[in-house]
């Protein structure tokens, strides 16, 4: 993996250069010059690479749907139970 430093030339005999993941946020210009085995140099070719912070989009929570409850079809009135008679104490007997 190649580490790029501003203003420093990177020379390699490999046909591929792997870029490190440490490029800072911003625009970086890379220029490529190919040199043949007999020393001929190509015209420089430049490319701009823009590195930005990842955009994190938070998805709002989905609402929970609750089905309406149905009331009973018929409401019956019932009498409250009668209070129990107090128990007689032994002294009353």
N, C-alpha and C positions, 0 to 999 in steps of 0.2 A: 504494500500500500504506500502510495506516495504522499508525502506531506508537502504542501505548497507553502512557500514563504514569499511574500511580496518582493518582487525585484530579483529573486534568485532563479537561475535557469535550472531546469530539471532535464537531465540527459539520460536516455535509456536506449538500449538496443531492442527492447520488447516492443511489439506492435500495439500493445494496449497499456494504458496507464489507469490504475484504479485510484480514485480520489478518496482521501480520508473523509470521515464524517464530521470533522472538526472545523469546517468552514464557518466563519461568523456570518451573522445576518447582514445582508447587503448585496451589492452587485460586484461580481468578480470577473475580470477579463482574462481569458486564457488565450495565448497565442502559440500556434504550432508551426514549427519549421522542420521539414524533413530533410535529412542529409543522406545522400546515397553512398554506397560503398566507395565510389570513386571521388567523393568529396563535393559533389554538386548539391547545392541548397535549393529547396523549393521556395516559392514566394510565401511569406508569412500568411497564415490564416488565423483569424481571431474569432472568438465566440464569447458572448457575455452570459454568465450564469447568475441567476438571481436566487439568493437563499433567503427564505422568509420563515417566520415562526409559524408553526402549524396552527391552523384555525380550529378551535374546539367549539363545536356547537352543541349545547346541551339541549336535549329533547325534553320538553315539558312532560310531566307525568300524564298518562292518559286518565281521563275521568272514569270513576267507577259508576256503572249504571246499576241502579237498584230498582227492581220492579215494584210497582205500587202494591201494597197489601190490600186485600179486599175485606170489607167488613162482613160479619155473618149476615146471611140473608134474613134471619129472623132473630129478634132480640126478645128473650123471655124474662119477665120479671119474676123473681123468686122472693119469698119471705125470708127474712133473716131468722136464723134459728133462735128459739127462745132461750134466754139465759138459764143455766142450770140452777136448781134450787140449792141453796147452801146446805152443806151436810150438817146434821145435828151433832153437837158436841156431846161427849159422854156425860157431862154434868147435867144436860137437859133431860136425859132419860131416866 
